[in-house]
Amino acid sequence: MERFRLSEAPALKPIAGRPPFQAARELIRRVQADCAVEIDGSAYSVPWRLIGETVRVTIADGVVRIHRGIHKVAVHLICVGRRGRVVDPTHFEGLTGFKPSRAAELALSPVSPPSPTLLRPLGEYEAIVGGGF
């Protein structure tokens, strides 16, 4: 079966009340303790009251929309690359210890990998396990 090309999408017509073709992804995620959901290696903030809850994420047209039930709880532009963190400071309001003046600190820079000097040589692992790979 041949796949549709994105260039063909505008020519598609709605059928029986269904919306027209749209390239979108829908995911289910659990809100982590850092008030964020992970999507494609990047973190997107969600209101802190939803920690531990399951949310529905829709990605379309360069925008990430996060829903809890029928309510939209967050909207973010897609983060380009991996290990990014997209934060809306209003998601932390009411949280004990939150200071609006420190909101810029919430948008942490991507986590850098450990320096190669801290990694063990593969020979050490081979010695422990016994044998080479």
ABEGO torsion letter per residue (X at the ends): XBBBBAAAAAABBBBGGBBBBBBBBBBBBBBBAAGBBBBGGBBBBBBAAABGBBBBBBBBGGBBBBBBEABBABBBBBBBEBGBBBBBAAAABGBBGBBAAAAAAABBBBBBBBBAAABBBAAAAAAAAGEBX
